[in-house]
Amino acid sequence: MPSDTFLRLNDEKKRKLIDASFKEFSLNNFNDASINRIIKEAGISRGSFYMYFIDKKDLYFYLLEQYGEILVNNMKRDLIKNKGDLFKMFQDNIKESYNSFKNDNINFFKKSLENITIMEESKRTFGFRDKRLLKELIPNINLELLNDNAKRHIEVIFAINMHLLMVTLMKLLKNDSLDEEILKDYYEQLDLLKYGCNKKEEVC
């Protein structure tokens, strides 16, 4: 994550480096992306870059985190709109998040998908943030809509839903469209989590 030195920069200087970084990672996958091209585009020295970030990976994960903030804000808004219904929030959020990401640096995500190793590492790095995200959202979740088991295991339910959301989002971005079959699978998976797997017993 960025140093305090970077965070203290004025908005224009931060934006120039961020824009240059998104441009580089949108044109090249992680392994081929060049710090030299980034600093040339941003108009900073190599020494300044290493005062801001530890290395290329540190910068890359920071860019991913920027989109995490967009996701959080979308979720909060969707929870309020759906009166705290967790599953309706996840249902609505997929299209909203796709449109947010598609309209801004979609090639960044497409290039990210080309490097399985870095994507797996990013999952491990950001996995713990599910708990932090849930903590931010919990005041807006209507727990009365969930049964007692779901309330007790809310962290697990949320983590599974987040996994489904991110996997589906990556599929949609890779496909470059709101593919109906991909969305259908996603909605069915949400229903599976919401309603369970067992058949309802017939009442004689």
Order of alpha helices (4+ residues) and beta strands (2+ residues): alpha-alpha-alpha-alpha-alpha-alpha-alpha-alpha-alpha-alpha-alpha-alpha
